[in-house]
Amino acid sequence: QVQLVESGGGLVQTGGSLRLSCAASGGTFTRLDMAWFRQAPGVEREFVAAVNWSGDTSYTGSVKGRFTISRDNAKNTVYLQMNSLKPEDTTVYYCAARFRFTSQYAYWGQGTQVTVSS
């Protein structure tokens, strides 16, 4: 059973930066695809960024050029560096994992709140 623990959320002003971290345990990290999603109340969960087991990355359009996802296999951790933050980035961010070559993200963290003040 894979367990995910996020950290790094908080309050920041418009244009500021935050780095989210997600520590994984209970599985072979190098066999996991990792991703970040976000979800505001009453809104469908939105894909933000992903890094697969081999290091390939992908992003949703609204964060391209501002957010960077990375992974440290030695630390079993995935990061989301968020720069040039905007008020519309305010929401709860979730870390997710799936074993490589599967389609669904089956493992989720508890979420971390990011608030960007204008």
Buried (B, 14 or more C-beta within 10 A) or exposed (E): EBBBBBBBBEEBEEEBEBBBBBBBEEBEBEEBBBBBBBBEEEEEBBBBBBBBBEEEEEBBEEBEEBBBBBBEEEEBBBBBBBBEBBEEBBBBBBBBBBBEEEEEBEBBBEBBEBBBEE
